[in-house]
Amino acid sequence: MYELYYWPEIQGRGEYVRLALEAGGAAYRDVAREKDGTDAMMRLLESPEVVAPPFAPPFLKDGKILVGQVAAILQHVGPAIGLAPKDAAAALWLHQIQLTVTDFVAEIHDTHHPIGNRFYYEEQKPEAKRRAAVFREDRIPKFMGWFETILSRNPAGSHHLVGDRLSYADTSLFQLVEGLRYAFPKAMRKSEGDWPKAVALHDRVAALPRIAEYCRSERRIPFNENGIFRAYPELDG
Protein backbone atom coordinates (compact mmCIF):
# COMPACT_ATOMS: atom_id res chain seq x y z
CA MET A 1 0.00 0.00 0.00
CA TYR A 2 1.26 3.45 -0.91
CA GLU A 3 1.64 6.05 1.84
CA LEU A 4 0.99 9.62 0.73
CA TYR A 5 2.25 12.45 2.92
CA TYR A 6 0.77 15.91 2.49
CA TRP A 7 -0.91 18.64 4.50
CA PRO A 8 -4.33 17.45 5.70
CA GLU A 9 -6.34 20.68 5.27
CA ILE A 10 -5.79 21.46 1.58
CA GLN A 11 -5.84 19.85 -1.84
CA GLY A 12 -2.67 21.65 -2.90
CA ARG A 13 -0.04 19.83 -4.88
CA GLY A 14 -0.93 16.57 -3.19
CA GLU A 15 -4.23 16.46 -5.06
CA TYR A 16 -2.51 15.62 -8.34
CA VAL A 17 -1.17 12.48 -6.69
CA ARG A 18 -4.48 11.65 -5.00
CA LEU A 19 -6.39 11.92 -8.26
CA ALA A 20 -4.02 9.57 -10.04
CA LEU A 21 -4.12 7.03 -7.21
CA GLU A 22 -7.92 7.22 -7.14
CA ALA A 23 -8.24 6.89 -10.92
CA GLY A 24 -5.89 3.93 -10.93
CA GLY A 25 -7.75 2.19 -8.11
CA ALA A 26 -4.58 2.09 -6.00
CA ALA A 27 -4.62 1.28 -2.31
CA TYR A 28 -3.09 4.16 -0.37
CA ARG A 29 -3.06 5.89 3.00
CA ASP A 30 -3.37 9.66 3.22
CA VAL A 31 -1.14 9.60 6.26
CA ALA A 32 -1.30 13.21 7.47
CA ARG A 33 -5.11 13.02 7.64
CA GLU A 34 -4.89 10.21 10.16
CA LYS A 35 -4.56 10.72 13.91
CA ASP A 36 -1.10 12.19 14.65
CA GLY A 37 -0.42 11.89 10.93
CA THR A 38 1.07 15.34 10.49
CA ASP A 39 3.56 14.60 13.28
CA ALA A 40 4.46 11.34 11.55
CA MET A 41 4.94 13.22 8.28
CA MET A 42 7.26 15.76 9.84
CA ARG A 43 9.28 13.10 11.67
CA LEU A 44 9.88 11.29 8.41
CA LEU A 45 10.65 14.51 6.55
CA GLU A 46 13.17 15.64 9.18
CA SER A 47 14.66 12.28 10.13
CA PRO A 48 18.48 12.25 9.94
CA GLU A 49 18.24 8.58 8.99
CA VAL A 50 16.66 9.38 5.62
CA VAL A 51 19.56 9.44 3.17
CA ALA A 52 17.60 11.11 0.34
CA PRO A 53 15.03 13.33 2.09
CA PRO A 54 12.27 15.02 0.10
CA PHE A 55 12.45 18.81 -0.03
CA ALA A 56 8.83 19.22 1.11
CA PRO A 57 5.44 17.50 1.01
CA PRO A 58 3.97 15.91 -0.96
CA PHE A 59 6.04 12.80 -0.88
CA LEU A 60 5.16 9.15 -1.20
CA LYS A 61 6.47 6.03 0.48
CA ASP A 62 6.41 2.81 -1.52
CA GLY A 63 8.01 0.15 0.62
CA LYS A 64 11.61 1.27 1.02
CA ILE A 65 11.30 3.91 -1.70
CA LEU A 66 10.64 7.50 -0.66
CA VAL A 67 9.99 9.94 -3.50
CA GLY A 68 9.12 13.63 -3.48
CA GLN A 69 7.99 16.14 -6.14
CA VAL A 70 4.63 15.54 -7.82
CA ALA A 71 6.01 14.81 -11.28
CA ALA A 72 8.52 12.30 -9.88
CA ILE A 73 5.86 10.63 -7.72
CA LEU A 74 3.56 10.23 -10.72
CA GLN A 75 6.41 9.00 -12.89
CA HIS A 76 7.08 6.34 -10.25
CA VAL A 77 3.53 5.14 -9.63
CA GLY A 78 2.08 5.73 -13.11
CA PRO A 79 3.18 2.45 -14.73
CA ALA A 80 2.14 0.37 -11.70
CA ILE A 81 -1.38 1.80 -11.59
CA GLY A 82 -1.96 1.74 -15.34
CA LEU A 83 -1.73 5.48 -15.93
CA ALA A 84 1.49 5.64 -17.96
CA PRO A 85 2.46 4.16 -21.33
CA LYS A 86 5.03 1.39 -21.59
CA ASP A 87 6.74 2.95 -24.59
CA ALA A 88 9.79 4.90 -23.41
CA ALA A 89 9.30 7.87 -25.73
CA ALA A 90 5.63 8.20 -24.79
CA ALA A 91 6.47 7.93 -21.09
CA LEU A 92 9.04 10.71 -21.46
CA TRP A 93 6.48 12.89 -23.25
CA LEU A 94 4.02 12.23 -20.44
CA HIS A 95 6.62 13.30 -17.88
CA GLN A 96 7.29 16.47 -19.87
CA ILE A 97 3.58 17.34 -19.80
CA GLN A 98 3.46 16.81 -16.04
CA LEU A 99 6.48 19.06 -15.54
CA THR A 100 4.62 21.74 -17.49
CA VAL A 101 1.67 21.25 -15.14
CA THR A 102 4.11 21.88 -12.30
CA ASP A 103 5.16 25.17 -13.91
CA PHE A 104 1.51 26.19 -14.30
CA VAL A 105 0.72 25.35 -10.67
CA ALA A 106 3.61 27.53 -9.50
CA GLU A 107 2.30 30.46 -11.52
CA ILE A 108 -1.22 29.93 -10.16
CA HIS A 109 0.14 30.05 -6.61
CA ASP A 110 2.05 33.23 -7.33
CA THR A 111 -1.09 35.12 -8.30
CA HIS A 112 -1.92 35.44 -4.61
CA HIS A 113 1.62 35.31 -3.24
CA PRO A 114 3.72 37.22 -5.80
CA ILE A 115 6.24 38.44 -3.24
CA GLY A 116 6.57 35.19 -1.31
CA ASN A 117 5.15 32.85 1.31
CA ARG A 118 6.76 34.86 4.08
CA PHE A 119 3.95 37.41 3.81
CA TYR A 120 0.21 36.91 4.17
CA TYR A 121 -1.96 37.58 1.13
CA GLU A 122 -3.30 40.72 2.81
CA GLU A 123 0.25 42.10 2.94
CA GLN A 124 0.74 41.82 -0.83
CA LYS A 125 -2.70 42.52 -2.29
CA PRO A 126 -1.63 45.34 -4.65
CA GLU A 127 1.14 43.18 -6.11
CA ALA A 128 -1.21 40.19 -6.31
CA LYS A 129 -3.82 42.18 -8.19
CA ARG A 130 -1.25 43.25 -10.77
CA ARG A 131 0.21 39.75 -11.06
CA ALA A 132 -3.24 38.16 -11.41
CA ALA A 133 -4.18 40.48 -14.27
CA VAL A 134 -1.17 39.34 -16.27
CA PHE A 135 -1.92 35.75 -15.34
CA ARG A 136 -5.53 35.97 -16.54
CA GLU A 137 -4.70 37.79 -19.75
CA ASP A 138 -1.47 36.05 -20.77
CA ARG A 139 -0.62 32.94 -18.79
CA ILE A 140 -3.93 31.08 -18.64
CA PRO A 141 -4.30 31.32 -22.44
CA LYS A 142 -0.64 30.35 -22.89
CA PHE A 143 -0.85 27.17 -20.84
CA MET A 144 -4.40 26.12 -21.72
CA GLY A 145 -3.71 26.83 -25.37
CA TRP A 146 -0.73 24.49 -25.20
CA PHE A 147 -2.85 21.69 -23.75
CA GLU A 148 -5.38 22.30 -26.53
CA THR A 149 -2.59 22.09 -29.11
CA ILE A 150 -1.17 18.80 -27.89
CA LEU A 151 -4.65 17.28 -27.71
CA SER A 152 -5.18 18.35 -31.33
CA ARG A 153 -1.86 16.86 -32.39
CA ASN A 154 -2.13 13.55 -30.54
CA PRO A 155 -1.87 10.91 -33.31
CA ALA A 156 -4.20 8.66 -31.32
CA GLY A 157 -6.92 11.34 -31.15
CA SER A 158 -7.93 14.13 -28.81
CA HIS A 159 -9.54 12.00 -26.10
CA HIS A 160 -6.28 11.89 -24.14
CA LEU A 161 -3.10 13.94 -23.83
CA VAL A 162 -0.86 10.93 -24.50
CA GLY A 163 -1.83 7.94 -26.61
CA ASP A 164 -5.29 6.43 -26.50
CA ARG A 165 -5.54 5.64 -22.78
CA LEU A 166 -6.05 7.56 -19.57
CA SER A 167 -2.83 8.86 -18.03
CA TYR A 168 -1.94 10.88 -14.98
CA ALA A 169 -1.59 13.94 -17.22
CA ASP A 170 -5.31 13.67 -17.96
CA THR A 171 -6.23 13.64 -14.28
CA SER A 172 -3.88 16.58 -13.73
CA LEU A 173 -5.56 18.60 -16.48
CA PHE A 174 -8.91 17.82 -14.85
CA GLN A 175 -7.61 19.34 -11.60
CA LEU A 176 -6.28 22.42 -13.36
CA VAL A 177 -9.65 23.17 -14.95
CA GLU A 178 -11.49 22.52 -11.69
CA GLY A 179 -9.16 24.79 -9.77
CA LEU A 180 -9.16 27.59 -12.32
CA ARG A 181 -12.95 27.56 -12.36
CA TYR A 182 -12.90 27.99 -8.60
CA ALA A 183 -10.25 30.70 -8.45
CA PHE A 184 -10.99 32.59 -11.67
CA PRO A 185 -14.63 31.89 -12.56
CA LYS A 186 -15.14 35.06 -14.61
CA ALA A 187 -11.94 34.57 -16.59
CA MET A 188 -12.76 30.92 -17.25
CA ARG A 189 -16.32 31.61 -18.37
CA LYS A 190 -14.93 34.14 -20.80
CA SER A 191 -12.20 31.92 -22.23
CA GLU A 192 -13.18 28.25 -21.94
CA GLY A 193 -14.63 28.25 -25.43
CA ASP A 194 -11.12 28.67 -26.79
CA TRP A 195 -10.11 25.24 -25.47
CA PRO A 196 -12.97 22.84 -26.33
CA LYS A 197 -10.80 19.73 -26.41
CA ALA A 198 -9.23 20.45 -23.02
CA VAL A 199 -12.63 21.14 -21.47
CA ALA A 200 -14.04 17.97 -23.03
CA LEU A 201 -11.17 15.98 -21.54
CA HIS A 202 -11.92 17.51 -18.14
CA ASP A 203 -15.54 16.39 -18.51
CA ARG A 204 -14.56 12.84 -19.47
CA VAL A 205 -12.26 12.54 -16.46
CA ALA A 206 -14.97 13.94 -14.19
CA ALA A 207 -17.35 11.25 -15.42
CA LEU A 208 -14.99 8.35 -14.71
CA PRO A 209 -16.67 6.23 -12.00
CA ARG A 210 -13.68 6.27 -9.65
CA ILE A 211 -13.12 10.01 -10.04
CA ALA A 212 -16.82 10.81 -9.71
CA GLU A 213 -17.04 8.72 -6.54
CA TYR A 214 -13.91 10.32 -5.12
CA CYS A 215 -15.17 13.84 -5.78
CA ARG A 216 -18.41 13.03 -3.95
CA SER A 217 -16.56 11.54 -0.98
CA GLU A 218 -15.01 13.07 2.12
CA ARG A 219 -11.61 12.10 0.76
CA ARG A 220 -11.85 15.06 -1.64
CA ILE A 221 -10.94 18.13 0.42
CA PRO A 222 -12.97 21.17 -0.75
CA PHE A 223 -11.13 24.07 -2.34
CA ASN A 224 -10.35 26.73 0.24
CA GLU A 225 -8.33 29.89 0.70
CA ASN A 226 -5.34 28.09 2.16
CA GLY A 227 -4.52 26.08 -0.94
CA ILE A 228 -3.08 26.70 -4.40
CA PHE A 229 -6.38 27.81 -5.93
CA ARG A 230 -7.99 30.68 -3.98
CA ALA A 231 -11.22 32.44 -4.81
CA TYR A 232 -10.33 36.08 -4.25
CA PRO A 233 -12.84 38.08 -6.36
CA GLU A 234 -10.48 41.04 -6.63
CA LEU A 235 -8.00 38.82 -8.51
CA ASP A 236 -10.61 37.70 -11.05
CA GLY A 237 -10.92 41.11 -12.69
N, C-alpha and C positions, 0 to 999 in steps of 0.2 A: 504494500500500500504506500502510495506517495504521501509525503508530509509537506504541506504548503505552509510557509511562514510569511505572514503579512499582517499589517495593522488591522485590528478587528472592527473598526468603526467605519471604514471607507471601502469603496470599490478600488479606487486608485489603480496603480499599475498591476496589482495582484489580480484584478478582474480579467485581464487578458489570459492569464494562466487558468483561472477558475473556469472560464468559458470553454477553453479547449478541453480541460479535463472532463467537464460536464458533457460536452458534445461527443467526446470519445468514450463515454461510459466508464471512465477510469475510477477506481476506488482511491479516495484520498481523504486525508484529515486536514481541515483548516485549523491548524494548531492554535494560533493566537486567539481564536474565538472560543476555545475551550477554557475551562477553569484553570487559572494560573498560566494560561497559554502564552500571554505576552511576556511574562517573566522567563518562561522556557525559551521563547524566541530570542530574547536578549542574551540569555546565558550562552546559547549556542553561537550567536553572532559575535560575542565578545570572548569566547573561550580561547585561552592561549594554546589549547591542544589542537585547535583546528589549523591545519597547515596552510590551507587555501581558503581563507575566510571570505565570504561575500562582502561586498562594499556596504550594502544596505538591503533591507527587505524590498521586494519579495525575493525569497530563495526557496529552493525545494530540495528535500532530502529523499533520495532514492536508494535505500540500503546504505551502502558506505559512500555513495556519491552525494556531494553537496554542491549545488549549482545555483548561482545568482544571475541577475539580469534577465529580463523577460524574454528577450530574443534567444538567449542561450538556453533558458529553461525549456522553451517551446521547441527549439532545435533538438534538445535531448529527448523529450517525451513524445514529440510528434510521431516518429515512426512506430513507437510501441503502442500508441493508442489509435493508429490508423488515420492520422491527420497530416501525414507528410508523404510525398512520393518516394519511391525506392530509387528512381533514377537520380544519379548524382548531380547532373546539371539542373534538373528541376528542383531538387532539394536546395541547391545553392540559390536559385532564383527565389524560392520561397523564403529563405533566410534573408535575402536582400530586401524583399517586400516588408518583412517584419521589422527589420532595422529602420526602414523608412517610417513605419508606424511609430517606432520609438522616437524618431525625430519629431513627428507630428505631435505626439503626446507632450513632449518637452515644450513645444511652442504653445500648446493649449494651456499648460500650466503657467507659462510666463505671461499670459494675458492678465492674470490677476496678481502675479508676483513678479513684475518686470525688474524690480531692483534686487530681490532675493528673499529667501525664506527667513532671513533674520528679522524681517519687519512684517507686521501684520498687514493684511490687505488695506485696512483703514489708513495706514501710514504711507501708502503709495498709490492712492486712488487716482490722482491726476496722471501719473505715469501709466497706470493700468488702463485708463480710459484712452490715452493716446496709443498705447501698444495694441489694445483690442481693436481699435479702428483699422489699423494696418492689417491685423490678423484677419478680420472679417472681409476686408476688401481685396487683400492680396493672397494671404496664406491659405485660407480655406479653399478658394478656387484653385490654387496651385496644387495642393495635395489631393483634393478630391478629383480634380481634373486628371491627375496622374493615374489614380485608381481607375477612373473611367477609361482612360487610354489603354491600360494593360488588360482590362476586361475586353475591350474591343479587339485587341490584338491577340488574345489567347487563341492559339490554333485549335484548341478543343472546344471553343465556344465561350460565350460570355456568362455562363452559369457559375463559373468559379474563377478565382484569380490565377490559379495554377492548375493546369490539366483539367480533367473532367470529374474530379472528386473533391469533396469537402476537405479543406485544409485549415490549419490554425490561422492562416492569413484571412480566411473568410470570416471566422468568428471574431477576429480582431477588427475587421472592417465593420461588422455589425456593431461592435461596441463604440467605435468612433462615431458612427451615425447616431446611435442612441444618445451618446454623451453630448454631441454637438447640438442635437435637438433640445436637450435639457438646458444647456448653457447659453446657446445662441438661437432661440426659437425664431425670432424675426428674420435673422440672417439666413437661416436654413429654409424657412418658408419661401423666401425670395429666390433662393438659388438652387434648391434641390432639383428643379426641372432640368438643370444643366447636366445632371449626372444620373440619367435614368437607369443605366446598367448597375451602377453602384447601389442605388436605392433599391432596385429589384433584388440584388444579392442580399442586402440587409433584410428584406422581407422574407426571402427564402430561409435564411438562417433563423430568423425569429419564429418561423413556422415549424422548424425541426422539433419533433416531439420532446427530445431531451432538453433542448434550449427553452422551449415554451414552458415545460414543467419547472425548470430551474428558475426562470424569471417570475413564475407565480409563487415560488417557495420562499421561505424565510432565509434560505441560503444566499439569495440575491439581496445584497445590502442596497437600500435605496440611494440614489444620488443625494448628495448633501453638500453643504458649503464648507466642508473640510477636505474634500477630495480634489481630484484633478479637474473635473468639470464642475463649475460653480455658476449658479443662475443669479448673476448680478445684473439686473435690468439696465443699469447705466453703462454696462459694457456691450450691450446688444444693439446700441445705436438708437 
